[in-house]
């Protein structure tokens, strides 16, 4: 598989290789034309709001007066402080740049006073839509929680809402609200916003702004993106403020890609430190909807997979009573196994099952986390225990029992057992309530494409695909046609499913249906490329999708060459180009390129198999 880690917005893709470090994200795609216009408008907002000289030019005397008033914000006389605040508020926008500098300064009293004044400055412009003006009219007088709620409302507005978010993030004095803005922007994953966020200046020193820049650059220039993430991490280690959380933010927290990179490079102690810093930030001021436990689990999972690492005893002290909760008992069981203590490992697994048995919600949450993390043996054990409990009449039946069957089916499919996965999935479907079954049978709307669904999403489509592959393996033409018809009707969003179905439809002499299914995702992926034309990841992903589908091969080859030109040392991109050459019946060039890819990533079994295939094609003709 040669789709890049961050994947292409607007489509659903298989992140199985990254289950241990991946995160679930939901995306919306704007049309290419609207995205380009939006990116230009947002970029202007970013450039102006992030400028160190924000606000109209002022005369030297006025500048000196502003500086004097700011110094009075730290006066021990409350009357002087209040008068200085009132005067600065009356001066307004011309004072903003100096106030921001004071807020970031070394004097706590002046910094606090400057932040209070900034909140009272105007938060909307004359060009903002009426709904934005109304929402932002008393923004500065609201509490942090209420300002975070405003951020959520702006994120759900049409394009104008995001322009406001980009404009205010540099002026908002609270890092908690800034993190909320970052989470809101990242949750939408739109190319136009990534283009705009690359306008964050290199001189920025705010952890949320640096993390936003890291997100924007990561799929365009990974090294630059990681550098921004590292700077955000370094600032967080020194910051007394807490990073805000958001119910839609990734489980790995705002510095997830830095953690991912450390794990990929086998820097496990550094990865643990990334998680610890975020855990500390969340502990300082408990966030509104914390993923604190998710981060803590990831930390213990690191110990379980690669440790115990340095600092394990301190982490146990941090976890406290959570060590006896099911999820952490499973982690401890794997740690005991690594420490060559099989009896203790077995006892901890038994204790984990017993701890989860008394609460179905806890049992299901534990099973989902184990499944997401890729611990299939423990996840299977937990899901089977849930199945036995529900089937035995010890809990609610129906849809809950179906979920357990669906989860086991997904694990079987991940292990390559399509027949058992299809059977397990069918059992779950048979148990569904009529209402739930009807919801699954509603075809996906063209505008509802998402990038990485939760494992239980679209189970009917997944089950049909597993059944299709199983029938194909058994040469059962009738079942192949039946499941293929169902997939055509369902409008799948997954690139893997679409690629396979398009090839099957083409082979079955149904080119019109193949073209229609391909076009549906192609339009979305192409719009991402057009909205961010320099992004190598978007070009690579579209090239791979086209080549795998057997469609637009010349375009795929051109896109792959552009991606490799942009990132010549990215093995996965060279592998995509090699595959395009192979599909275009140029096996010698495919061999040459795949050899280069393997010289960069020597341990890729996928690339080794591809090279053997290309060499065989070259020898045969």
For each residue, the residues with C-beta under 8 A, 3 or more apart:
1: 14 17 606
2: 540 544 572 573 575 576 579 606
3: 7 8 13 14 495 540 541 544 545 572
4: 7 219 537 540 541 570 572 573
5: 18 260
6: 218 219 537
7: 3 4 11 13 15 451 452 537 541
8: 3 11 13 451 525 528 537 538 541 542 545
9: 27 29 189 190 191 451 528 538
10: 27 28 29 449 451 524 525 527 528
11: 7 8 449 450 451 493 494 495 521 524 525 545
12: 449 450 451 452 453 458 493 494 495
13: 3 7 8 451 452 494 495 496 541
14: 1 3 494 495 496
15: 7 18 19 22 452
16: 19 414
17: 1
18: 5 15 21 22 260
19: 15 16 22 372 373 374
20: 263 301 305 373 374
21: 18 252 256 259 260 263 264
22: 15 18 19 260 372 452
23: 250 251 252 256 452
24: 250 251 372 452 453 454
25: 186 187 189 250 451 452
26: 187 189 248 450 451 452
27: 9 10 188 189 190 449 450 451
28: 10 188 189 190
29: 9 10 35 190 447 449 524 527 528
30: 34 35 38 159 190 191 192 527 531
31: 34 35 527
32: 35 36 526 527 530 531
33: 36 37
34: 30 31 37 38 159 192
35: 29 30 31 32 38 39 190 191 192 527 530 531
36: 32 33 39 40 192 530 531
37: 33 34 40 41
38: 30 34 35 41 42 159 162 163 190 192 193
39: 35 36 42 43 191 192 193 195 196 531 532
40: 36 37 43 44
41: 37 38 44 45 159 163
42: 38 39 45 46 162 163 166 192 193 195 196
43: 39 40 46 47 195 196 199
44: 40 41 47 48
45: 41 42 48 49 163 164 166 167 196
46: 42 43 49 50 166 167 196 197 199 200
47: 43 44 50 51 199
48: 44 45 51 54 167
49: 45 46 54 166 167 168 169 170 171
50: 46 47 170 199 200 201 204 209
51: 47 48 54 97
52: 97 101 201 203
53: 97
54: 48 49 51 93 96 97 100 170 171
55: 58 93 94 95 96 97
56: 93 94
57:
58: 55 62 63 66 94
59: 62 63
60: 63 64
61: 64 65
62: 58 59 65 66 91 94
63: 58 59 60 66 67 98
64: 60 61 67 68
65: 61 62 68 69
66: 58 62 63 69 70 88 91 94 95 98
67: 63 64 70 71 98
68: 64 65 71 72
69: 65 66 72 73 84 87 88 91 95
70: 66 67 73 84 88 95 98 99 102 110 113 114
71: 67 68 74 75 110
72: 68 69 75 80 81 83 84
73: 69 70 81 84 85 88 102 109 110 112 113 114 117
74: 71 81 107 109 110 113
75: 71 72 80 81 84
76:
77: 80 81
78: 81 82
79: 82 83
80: 72 75 77 83 84
81: 72 73 74 75 77 78 84 85 113
82: 78 79 85 86
83: 72 79 80 86 87
84: 69 70 72 73 75 80 81 87 88 113
85: 73 81 82 88 89 113 116 117 120
86: 82 83 89 90
87: 69 83 84 90 91
88: 66 69 70 73 84 85 91 95 99 117
89: 85 86 92 117 120 121
90: 86 87
91: 62 66 69 87 88 94 95
92: 89 95 96 121 122
93: 54 55 56 96 121 122
94: 55 56 58 62 66 91
95: 55 66 69 70 88 91 92 98 99 117 121
96: 54 55 92 93 99 100 118 121 171
97: 51 52 53 54 55 100 101
98: 63 66 67 70 95 101 102
99: 70 88 95 96 102 103 114 117 118 121
100: 54 96 97 103 104 114 118 170 171
101: 52 97 98 104 105
102: 70 73 98 99 105 107 110 111 113 114
103: 99 100 111 114 115 118 173
104: 100 101 111 205
105: 101 102 110 111 114
106:
107: 74 102 110 111
108: 111 112
109: 73 74 112 113
110: 70 71 73 74 102 105 107 113 114
111: 102 103 104 105 107 108 114 115
112: 73 108 109 115 116
113: 70 73 74 81 84 85 102 109 110 116 117
114: 70 73 99 100 102 103 105 110 111 117 118 173
115: 103 111 112 118 119 173 174
116: 85 112 113 119 120
117: 73 85 88 89 95 99 113 114 120 121
118: 96 99 100 103 114 115 121 140 171 173
119: 115 116 139 140 141 173
120: 85 89 116 117 140 141
121: 89 92 93 95 96 99 117 118 140 171
122: 92 93 125
123: 136 139 140 168
124: 128 132 133 136 137 139 164
125: 122 128 167
126:
127:
128: 124 125 132 133 136 160 164
129: 132 133 160
130: 133 134
131: 134 135 157
132: 124 128 129 135 136 154 157 160 161 164
133: 124 128 129 130 136 137
134: 130 131 137
135: 131 132 139 150 153 154
136: 123 124 128 132 133 139 150 164
137: 124 133 134
138: 141 142
139: 119 123 124 135 136 142 147 150
140: 118 119 120 121 123
141: 119 120 138
142: 138 139 146 147 150
143: 146 147
144: 147 148 174 176 177
145: 148 149 288
146: 142 143 149 150
147: 139 142 143 144 150 151 172 174 177 180
148: 144 145 151 152 176 177 180 244 288
149: 145 146 152 153
150: 135 136 139 142 146 147 153 154
151: 147 148 154 155 165 177 180 181 184
152: 148 149 155 156 180 184
153: 135 149 150 156 157 161
154: 132 135 150 151 157 161 162 164 165 184
155: 151 152 161 162 165 184 185 187 188
156: 152 153 161
157: 131 132 153 154 160 161 162
158: 161
159: 30 34 38 41 162 163
160: 128 129 132 157 163 164
161: 132 153 154 155 156 157 158 164 165
162: 38 42 154 155 157 159 165 166 185 188 193
163: 38 41 42 45 159 160 166 167
164: 45 124 128 132 136 154 160 161 167 168
165: 151 154 155 161 162 168 169 181 184 185
166: 42 45 46 49 162 163 169 185 193 196 197
167: 45 46 48 49 125 163 164 170 171
168: 49 123 164 165 171 172 181
169: 49 165 166 172 178 181 182 208 209 212
170: 49 50 54 100 167 206 209
171: 49 54 96 100 118 121 167 168
172: 147 168 169 177 178 181
173: 103 114 115 118 119
174: 115 144 147 177 178
175: 178 179 206 207 208 239 241 242 243 244
176: 144 148 179 180 241 242 243 244 285 287
177: 144 147 148 151 172 174 180 181 244
178: 169 172 174 175 181 182 206 208 209 244
179: 175 176 182 183 208 243 244 245 246 254
180: 147 148 151 152 176 177 183 184 244 246
181: 151 165 168 169 172 177 178 184 185 208
182: 169 178 179 185 186 208 211 212 215 254
183: 179 180 186 187 244 245 246 248 249 254
184: 151 152 154 155 165 180 181 187 188 246 248
185: 155 162 165 166 181 182 188 193 197 212
186: 25 182 183 189 212 215 249 250
187: 25 26 155 183 184 246 248 249
188: 27 28 155 162 184 185 193
189: 9 25 26 27 28 186 193 194 451
190: 9 27 28 29 30 35 38 193 194 531
191: 9 30 35 39 194 195 528 531 532 535 538
192: 30 34 35 36 38 39 42 195 196 531 532
193: 38 39 42 162 166 185 188 189 190 196 197 216
194: 189 190 191 197 198 215 216 219 220 532 535
195: 39 42 43 191 192 198 216 531 532
196: 39 42 43 45 46 166 192 193 199 216
197: 46 166 185 193 194 200 212 213 215 216
198: 194 195 213 216 217 220
199: 43 46 47 50 196
200: 46 50 197 204 209 210 212 213 216 228
201: 50 52 204
202:
203: 52
204: 50 200 201 209 210 213
205: 104 210 231 235
206: 170 175 178 209 210 235
207: 175 210 211 232 235 236 239 243
208: 169 175 178 179 181 182 211 212 232 243 254
209: 50 169 170 178 200 204 206 212 213
210: 200 204 205 206 207 213 214 228 229 231 232 235
211: 182 207 208 214 215 228 229 232 254 255
212: 169 182 185 186 197 200 208 209 215 216
213: 197 198 200 204 209 210 216 217 225 228
214: 210 211 217 218 225 226 227 228 229 232 257 258
215: 182 186 194 197 211 212 218 225 257
216: 193 194 195 196 197 198 200 212 213 220 225
217: 198 213 214 220 221 222 224 225 228
218: 6 214 215 221 222 225 226 229 257
219: 4 6 194 222 225 535 536 537 538
220: 194 198 216 217 224 225 532 534 535 536 537
221: 217 218 224 225
222: 217 218 219 225 226 567
223: 226 227
224: 217 220 221 227 228
225: 213 214 215 216 217 218 219 220 221 222 228 229 257
226: 214 218 222 223 229 230 257 258 261
227: 214 223 224 230 231
228: 200 210 211 213 214 217 224 225 231 232
229: 210 211 214 218 225 226 232 233 255 257 258
230: 226 227 233 234 258
231: 205 210 227 228 234 235
232: 207 208 210 211 214 228 229 235 236 254 255
233: 229 230 236 237 255 258 274 277
234: 230 231 237 238
235: 205 206 207 210 231 232 238 239
236: 207 232 233 239 243 255 277 278 281
237: 233 234 277
238: 234 235
239: 175 207 235 236 281
240: 284
241: 175 176 281 284 285
242: 175 176 281 282 283 284 285 286 287
243: 175 176 179 207 208 236 253 254 278 281 282 287
244: 148 175 176 177 178 179 180 183 287 288
245: 179 183 249 253 282 287 288 289 290 291 292
246: 179 180 183 184 187 249 287 289
247: 289
248: 26 183 184 187
249: 183 186 187 245 246 253 254 291
250: 23 24 25 186 253 254 256
251: 23 24 256 291 294 295 298 372
252: 21 23 255 256 259 260 275 294 295 298
253: 243 245 249 250 256 259 275 278 291 295
254: 179 182 183 208 211 232 243 249 250 278
255: 211 229 232 233 236 252 258 259 274 277 278
256: 21 23 250 251 252 253 259 260
257: 214 215 218 225 226 229 260 261
258: 214 226 229 230 233 255 261 262 274
259: 21 252 253 255 256 262 263 271 274 275 298
260: 5 18 21 22 252 256 257 263 264
261: 226 257 258 264 265
262: 258 259 265 267 268 270 271 274
263: 20 21 259 260 266 267 268 271 302
264: 21 260 261
265: 261 262
266: 263
267: 262 263 270 271
268: 262 263 271 272 302 306 307 309
269: 272 273 309 310 311
270: 262 267 273 274
271: 259 262 263 267 268 274 275 302
272: 268 269 275 276 299 302 303 309 310 311 315
273: 269 270 276 277
274: 233 255 258 259 262 270 271 277 278
275: 252 253 259 271 272 278 279 295 296 298 299 302
276: 272 273 279 280 299 311 315
277: 233 236 237 255 273 274 280 281
278: 236 243 253 254 255 274 275 281 282 295
279: 275 276 282 283 292 295 296 299 318
280: 276 277 283 284
281: 236 239 241 242 243 277 278 284
282: 242 243 245 278 279 285 286 287 290 292 295
283: 242 279 280 286 292
284: 240 241 242 280 281
285: 176 241 242 282
286: 242 282 283 290 292
287: 176 242 243 244 245 246 282 290 292
288: 145 148 244 245
289: 245 246 247
290: 245 282 286 287 293
291: 245 249 251 253 294 295
292: 245 279 282 283 286 287 295 296
293: 290 296 297 322 327
294: 251 252 291 297 298 369
295: 251 252 253 275 278 279 282 291 292 298 299
296: 275 279 292 293 299 300 318 319 322 328
297: 293 294 300 301 327 328 331 369 373
298: 251 252 259 275 294 295 301 302
299: 272 275 276 279 295 296 302 303 315
300: 296 297 303 304 315 319 328 331 332 335
301: 20 297 298 304 305 331 373
302: 263 268 271 272 275 298 299 305 306 307 309
303: 272 299 300 306 307 308 309 312 315 331 335
304: 300 301 307 331 332 334 335 338
305: 20 301 302 334
306: 268 302 303 309
307: 268 302 303 304 312 335 338
308: 303 312 335 338 339
309: 268 269 272 302 303 306 312
310: 269 272
311: 269 272 276 314 315
312: 303 307 308 309 315 316 335
313: 316 317
314: 311 317 318
315: 272 276 299 300 303 311 312 318 319
316: 312 313 319 323
317: 313 314 320
318: 279 296 314 315
319: 296 300 315 316 322 323 328
320: 317 323
321: 324 325
322: 293 296 319 325 328
323: 316 319 320 328 329 332
324: 321 328 329 351 355
325: 321 322 328 329 355 362
326: 329 330 352 353 355 356 362 363 366 382
327: 293 297 330 331 352 365 366 369 370
328: 296 297 300 319 322 323 324 325 331 332
329: 323 324 325 326 332 333 348 349 351 352 355
330: 326 327 333 334 348 349 352 366 370 375 378
331: 297 300 301 303 304 327 328 334 335
332: 300 304 323 328 329 335 336 348
333: 329 330 336 337 344 345 346 348 349 352 378
334: 304 305 330 331 337 338 345 375 378
335: 300 303 304 307 308 312 331 332 338 339
336: 332 333 339 341 342 344 345 348
337: 333 334 340 341 342 345
338: 304 307 308 334 335
339: 308 335 336
340: 337
341: 336 337 344 345
342: 336 337 345 346
343: 346 347
344: 333 336 341 347 348
345: 333 334 336 337 341 342 348 349
346: 333 342 343 349 350
347: 343 344 350 351
348: 329 330 332 333 336 344 345 351 352
349: 329 330 333 345 346 352 353 378 381
350: 346 347 353 354
351: 324 329 347 348 354 355
352: 326 327 329 330 333 348 349 355 356 366 382
353: 326 349 350 356 357 381 382 385
354: 350 351 357
355: 324 325 326 329 351 352 358 362
356: 326 352 353 359 362 363 366 382 385
357: 353 354 363 385 389
358: 355 362
359: 356 362 363
360: 363 364 386 389 390 395 396 400
361: 364 365
362: 325 326 355 356 358 359 365 366
363: 326 356 357 359 360 366 367 382 385 386 389
364: 360 361 367 368 386 400 403 404
365: 327 361 362 368 369
366: 326 327 330 352 356 362 363 369 370 382
367: 363 364 370 371 379 382 383 386 404 407
368: 364 365 371 372 407 455
369: 294 297 327 365 366 372 373
370: 327 330 366 367 373 375 378 379 382
371: 367 368 374 375 376 379 383 407 410 411 455
372: 19 22 24 251 368 369 455
373: 19 20 297 301 369 370
374: 19 20 371
375: 330 334 370 371 378 379
376: 371 379 380 411 414 415
377: 380 381
378: 330 333 334 349 370 375 381 382
379: 367 370 371 375 376 382 383 407 411
380: 376 377 383 384 408 411
381: 349 353 377 378 384 385
382: 326 352 353 356 363 366 367 370 378 379 385 386
383: 367 371 379 380 386 387 404 407 408 411
384: 380 381 387 388 404 408
385: 353 356 357 363 381 382 388 389
386: 360 363 364 367 382 383 389 390 400 404
387: 383 384 390 391 401 404 405 408
388: 384 385 391 392
389: 357 360 363 385 386 392 394 395
390: 360 386 387 394 395 396 397 400 401 404
391: 387 388 397 401
392: 388 389
393: 397
394: 389 390
395: 360 389 390 400
396: 360 390 400
397: 390 391 393 400 401 431
398: 401 402 431 432 433
399: 402 403 431 432 433 436
400: 360 364 386 390 395 396 397 403 404
401: 387 390 391 397 398 404 405 428 431
402: 398 399 405 406 428 429 431 432 436
403: 364 399 400 406 407 428 456
404: 364 367 383 384 386 387 390 400 401 407 408 428
405: 387 401 402 408 409 424 425 427 428 431
406: 402 403 409 410 424 425 428 456 459
407: 367 368 371 379 383 403 404 410 411 455 456
408: 380 383 384 387 404 405 411 412 424
409: 405 406 412 413 420 421 422 424 425 428 459 462 463 466
410: 371 406 407 413 414 421 455 456 462
411: 371 376 379 380 383 407 408 414 415
412: 408 409 415 417 420 421 424
413: 409 410 416 417 418 421 462 466
414: 16 376 410 411
415: 376 411 412
416: 413
417: 412 413 420 421
418: 413 421 422 466 467 469 470 473
419: 422 423 466 470 473 474
420: 409 412 417 423 424
421: 409 410 412 413 417 418 424 425 463 466 470
422: 409 418 419 425 426 463 466 467 470
423: 419 420 426 427
424: 405 406 408 409 412 420 421 427 428
425: 405 406 409 421 422 428 429 459 462 463 466 467
426: 422 423 429 430 463 467
427: 405 423 424 430 431
428: 401 402 403 404 405 406 409 424 425 431 432 459
429: 402 425 426 432 437 440 459 460 463
430: 426 427
431: 397 398 399 401 402 405 427 428
432: 398 399 402 428 429 436 437 440
433: 398 399 436 437
434: 437 438
435: 438 439
436: 399 402 432 433 439 440
437: 429 432 433 434 440 441
438: 434 435 441 442
439: 435 436 442
440: 429 432 436 437 458 459 460
441: 437 438 460
442: 438 439
443: 489 490 491
444: 448 449 458 461 490 491 492 493
445: 448 491
446: 449 491 520
447: 29
448: 444 445 493
449: 10 11 12 27 29 444 446 493 521 524
450: 11 12 26 27 453 457 493
451: 7 8 9 10 11 12 13 25 26 27 189
452: 7 12 13 15 22 23 24 25 26
453: 12 24 450 457 458 493
454: 24 457
455: 368 371 372 407 410
456: 403 406 407 410 459
457: 450 453 454
458: 12 440 444 453 461 462 492 493 494
459: 406 409 425 428 429 440 456 462 463
460: 429 440 441 463 464 490
461: 444 458 464 465 487 490 492 494 497
462: 409 410 413 425 458 459 465 466 497
463: 409 421 422 425 426 429 459 460 466 467
464: 460 461 467 468 483 486 487 490
465: 461 462 468 469 483 487 492 494 497 500 501
466: 409 413 418 419 421 422 425 462 463 469 470
467: 418 422 425 426 463 464 470 471 479 483
468: 464 465 471 472 479 480 483 484 487 500 501 504
469: 418 465 466 472 473 500
470: 418 419 421 422 466 467 473 474 479
471: 467 468 474 476 479 480 482 483
472: 468 469 475 476 480 504
473: 418 419 469 470
474: 419 470 471 479
475: 472
476: 471 472 479 480
477: 480 481
478: 481 482
479: 467 468 470 471 474 476 482 483
480: 468 471 472 476 477 483 484 504 508
481: 477 478 484 485 508
482: 471 478 479 485 486
483: 464 465 467 468 471 479 480 486 487
484: 468 480 481 487 488 501 504 505 508
485: 481 482 488 489
486: 464 482 483 489 490
487: 461 464 465 468 483 484 490 492 497 501
488: 484 485 501 505 513 517
489: 443 485 486
490: 443 444 460 461 464 486 487
491: 443 444 445 446 517 520
492: 444 458 461 465 487 497 498 501 517
493: 11 12 444 448 449 450 453 458 497 498 521
494: 11 12 13 14 458 461 465 497 498
495: 3 11 12 13 14 498 499 521 545 548
496: 13 14 499 500
497: 461 462 465 487 492 493 494 500 501
498: 492 493 494 495 501 502 517 518 520 521 545 549
499: 495 496 502 503 545 548 549
500: 465 468 469 496 497 503 504
501: 465 468 484 487 488 492 497 498 504 505 514 517
502: 498 499 505 506 514 517 518 549 550 551
503: 499 500 506 507 514 548 549 550
504: 468 472 480 484 500 501 507 508
505: 484 488 501 502 508 510 511 513 514 517
506: 502 503 510 511 514 550
507: 503 504
508: 480 481 484 504 505
509:
510: 505 506 513 514
511: 505 506 514 515
512: 515 516
513: 488 505 510 516 517
514: 501 502 503 505 506 510 511 517 518
515: 511 512 518 519 551
516: 512 513 519 520
517: 488 491 492 498 501 502 505 513 514 520 521
518: 498 502 514 515 521 522 549 551
519: 515 516 522 523
520: 446 491 498 516 517 523 524
521: 11 449 493 495 498 517 518 524 525 545
522: 518 519 525 526 542 545 546 551 552
523: 519 520 526 527
524: 10 11 29 449 520 521 527 528
525: 8 10 11 521 522 528 529 538 541 542 545
526: 32 522 523 529 530 542
527: 10 29 30 31 32 35 523 524 530 531
528: 8 9 10 29 191 524 525 531 532 535 538 542
529: 525 526 532 533 535 538 539 542 559
530: 32 35 36 526 527 533
531: 30 32 35 36 39 190 191 192 195 527 528
532: 39 191 192 194 195 220 528 529 535 538
533: 529 530
534: 220 566
535: 191 194 219 220 528 529 532 538 539
536: 219 220 539 540 562 563 564 566 567 570 573
537: 4 6 7 8 219 220 540 541 563
538: 8 9 191 219 525 528 529 532 535 541 542
539: 529 535 536 542 543 559 560 562 563 566
540: 2 3 4 536 537 543 544 559 560 563 570 572 573 576
541: 3 4 7 8 13 525 537 538 544 545
542: 8 522 525 526 528 529 538 539 545 546 556 559
543: 539 540 546 547 555 556 557 559 560 563 576 577 580
544: 2 3 540 541 547 548 556 560 576 579
545: 3 8 11 495 498 499 521 522 525 541 542 548 549
546: 522 542 543 549 551 552 553 555 556 559
547: 543 544 550 553 556 560 576 579 580 583
548: 495 499 503 544 545 579
549: 498 499 502 503 518 545 546
550: 502 503 506 547 553 583
551: 502 515 518 522 546
552: 522 546 555 556
553: 546 547 550 556 557 580 583 584
554: 557 558 584
555: 543 546 552 558 559
556: 542 543 544 546 547 552 553 559 560 580 583
557: 543 553 554 560 561 577 580 581 584
558: 554 555 561 562
559: 529 539 540 542 543 546 555 556 562 563
560: 539 540 543 544 547 556 557 563 564 573 576 577 580
561: 557 558 564 565 577
562: 536 539 558 559 565 566
563: 536 537 539 540 543 559 560 566 567 570 573 576 577
564: 536 560 561 567 568 570 573 574 577
565: 561 562 568
566: 534 536 539 562 563
567: 222 536 563 564 570 573
568: 564 565
569: 600
570: 4 536 540 563 564 567 573 574 600
571: 574 575 597 598 600 601 604 607
572: 2 3 4 540 575 576 597 601
573: 2 4 536 540 560 563 564 567 570 576 577
574: 564 570 571 577 578 593 594 596 597 600
575: 2 571 572 578 579 593 594 597 604 606 607 610
576: 2 540 543 544 547 560 563 572 573 579 580
577: 543 557 560 561 563 564 573 574 580 581 593
578: 574 575 581 582 589 590 591 593 594 597 610 614
579: 2 544 547 548 575 576 582 583 590 610
580: 543 547 553 556 557 560 576 577 583 584
581: 557 577 578 584 586 587 589 590 593
582: 578 579 585 586 587 590 610 613 614 617
583: 547 550 553 556 579 580
584: 553 554 557 580 581
585: 582
586: 581 582 589 590
587: 581 582 590 591 614 615 617 618 621
588: 591 592 618
589: 578 581 586 592 593
590: 578 579 581 582 586 587 593 594 614 617 618
591: 578 587 588 594 595 611 614 615 618
592: 588 589 595 596
593: 574 575 577 578 581 589 590 596 597
594: 574 575 578 590 591 597 598 607 610 611 614
595: 591 592 598 599 611
596: 574 592 593 599 600
597: 571 572 574 575 578 593 594 600 601 604 607
598: 571 594 595 601 602 604 607 608 611
599: 595 596 602
600: 569 570 571 574 596 597
601: 571 572 597 598 604 607
602: 598 599
603:
604: 571 575 597 598 601 607 608
605: 608 609
606: 1 2 575 609 610
607: 571 575 594 597 598 601 604 610 611
608: 598 604 605 611 612
609: 605 606 612 613
610: 575 578 579 582 594 606 607 613 614
611: 591 594 595 598 607 608 614 615
612: 608 609 615 616
613: 582 609 610 616 617
614: 578 582 587 590 591 594 610 611 617 618
615: 587 591 611 612 618 619
616: 612 613 619 620
617: 582 587 590 613 614 620 621
618: 587 588 590 591 614 615 621
619: 615 616
620: 616 617
621: 587 617 618
